[in-house]
Amino acid sequence: SSKQSSITSFFKRK
Amino acid sequence: MFEASLAQSAILKKVLDAIKDLLNEANFECTDDGIKVQAMDNSHVSLVSLELRSDGFEKYRCDRNLSMGVNLASMAKIMRCSSNSDKVTIKAQDDNPDKVSFIFESSNQERISDYEMKLMDIDADQLGIPDTEYSCVVKMPSAEFARICKDLNQFGESLVISCSKEGIKFSTSGDLGSANVKLAQTTDADKDDAVTIEMRSPVTLTFACRYLNHFTKATPLSSQVQLSMSDEIPLLVEYRIGDMGCIKYYLAPKIDD
């Protein structure tokens, strides 16, 4: 099965 | 003083309808260049980046940079009080305002209404979105994309998008069974119902349908939608807003365990 990743693991907080 | 006018309220109504179900609140960053909004949905799976450039407004004045914390459901309620053909003016004092006014003027000047909305303090982080050379960029009719996301969501929660030079394929499966929609690249690239694919290398990605069905709320804004994909990074779904801006939705992929 596939797990939902989070957008914050791709776009870093400024 | 911040003051921005649009000749037609319709475009702003569509913008609010495009984000109000995905986001609860967001900071509207107003500068000389225009209005920018960037916010994640509550589950931090998707990110919306909206830009309305100042030169697309009938009148635009922003004496000092201004950030307005907006409850989007409230703003959508106010926008729904306007008629599509009304002129809309947004006004706020620029020294840390706690409210913003919306003035709607009917085209025959016989009806002027104004609504004042309280602003909120929203301490949301801004995220850095890296510039990306995508492996596949697909342009297709926005109504077609909305139809596929809606239809296939009945068969499964996840949508597999695979793109090659032949075309783009949307697949799903679930208890009911499975479904596939394949779109071939069209020959006549400049028609509105064209499907065009710029491919550097083939990709296959899996996404949660429910977020895609939030993104397609932006369909009334543009007859075309652009999907940008590379393996293992967020999908970018982009709708142009007339010639004044665009709304970009980023969706984190589902990764096989």
HADDOCK unambig.tbl for C-alpha pairs under 7 A between the chains (distance, minus, plus):
assign (segid A and resid 1 and name CA) (segid B and resid 256 and name CA) 6.01 0.50 0.50
assign (segid A and resid 1 and name CA) (segid B and resid 257 and name CA) 6.43 0.50 0.50
assign (segid A and resid 2 and name CA) (segid B and resid 254 and name CA) 5.49 0.50 0.50
assign (segid A and resid 2 and name CA) (segid B and resid 255 and name CA) 5.05 0.50 0.50
assign (segid A and resid 2 and name CA) (segid B and resid 256 and name CA) 4.00 0.50 0.50
assign (segid A and resid 2 and name CA) (segid B and resid 257 and name CA) 5.64 0.50 0.50
assign (segid A and resid 3 and name CA) (segid B and resid 254 and name CA) 5.09 0.50 0.50
assign (segid A and resid 3 and name CA) (segid B and resid 255 and name CA) 5.21 0.50 0.50
assign (segid A and resid 3 and name CA) (segid B and resid 256 and name CA) 6.14 0.50 0.50
assign (segid A and resid 3 and name CA) (segid B and resid 257 and name CA) 6.40 0.50 0.50
assign (segid A and resid 4 and name CA) (segid B and resid 253 and name CA) 6.37 0.50 0.50
assign (segid A and resid 4 and name CA) (segid B and resid 254 and name CA) 4.19 0.50 0.50
assign (segid A and resid 4 and name CA) (segid B and resid 255 and name CA) 6.32 0.50 0.50
assign (segid A and resid 5 and name CA) (segid B and resid 45 and name CA) 6.84 0.50 0.50
assign (segid A and resid 5 and name CA) (segid B and resid 252 and name CA) 5.76 0.50 0.50
assign (segid A and resid 5 and name CA) (segid B and resid 253 and name CA) 6.04 0.50 0.50
assign (segid A and resid 5 and name CA) (segid B and resid 254 and name CA) 5.72 0.50 0.50
assign (segid A and resid 5 and name CA) (segid B and resid 255 and name CA) 6.65 0.50 0.50
assign (segid A and resid 6 and name CA) (segid B and resid 44 and name CA) 5.76 0.50 0.50
assign (segid A and resid 6 and name CA) (segid B and resid 45 and name CA) 4.75 0.50 0.50
assign (segid A and resid 6 and name CA) (segid B and resid 252 and name CA) 5.86 0.50 0.50
assign (segid A and resid 7 and name CA) (segid B and resid 44 and name CA) 5.80 0.50 0.50
assign (segid A and resid 7 and name CA) (segid B and resid 45 and name CA) 4.97 0.50 0.50
assign (segid A and resid 7 and name CA) (segid B and resid 46 and name CA) 5.89 0.50 0.50
assign (segid A and resid 7 and name CA) (segid B and resid 251 and name CA) 6.87 0.50 0.50
assign (segid A and resid 7 and name CA) (segid B and resid 252 and name CA) 5.07 0.50 0.50
assign (segid A and resid 8 and name CA) (segid B and resid 44 and name CA) 6.83 0.50 0.50
assign (segid A and resid 11 and name CA) (segid B and resid 127 and name CA) 5.77 0.50 0.50
assign (segid A and resid 11 and name CA) (segid B and resid 128 and name CA) 5.52 0.50 0.50
assign (segid A and resid 11 and name CA) (segid B and resid 129 and name CA) 5.55 0.50 0.50
assign (segid A and resid 12 and name CA) (segid B and resid 127 and name CA) 5.46 0.50 0.50
assign (segid A and resid 12 and name CA) (segid B and resid 128 and name CA) 5.48 0.50 0.50
assign (segid A and resid 13 and name CA) (segid B and resid 125 and name CA) 6.11 0.50 0.50
assign (segid A and resid 13 and name CA) (segid B and resid 126 and name CA) 5.87 0.50 0.50
assign (segid A and resid 13 and name CA) (segid B and resid 127 and name CA) 4.34 0.50 0.50
assign (segid A and resid 13 and name CA) (segid B and resid 128 and name CA) 6.08 0.50 0.50
assign (segid A and resid 14 and name CA) (segid B and resid 126 and name CA) 5.73 0.50 0.50
assign (segid A and resid 14 and name CA) (segid B and resid 127 and name CA) 5.41 0.50 0.50
assign (segid A and resid 14 and name CA) (segid B and resid 128 and name CA) 5.73 0.50 0.50
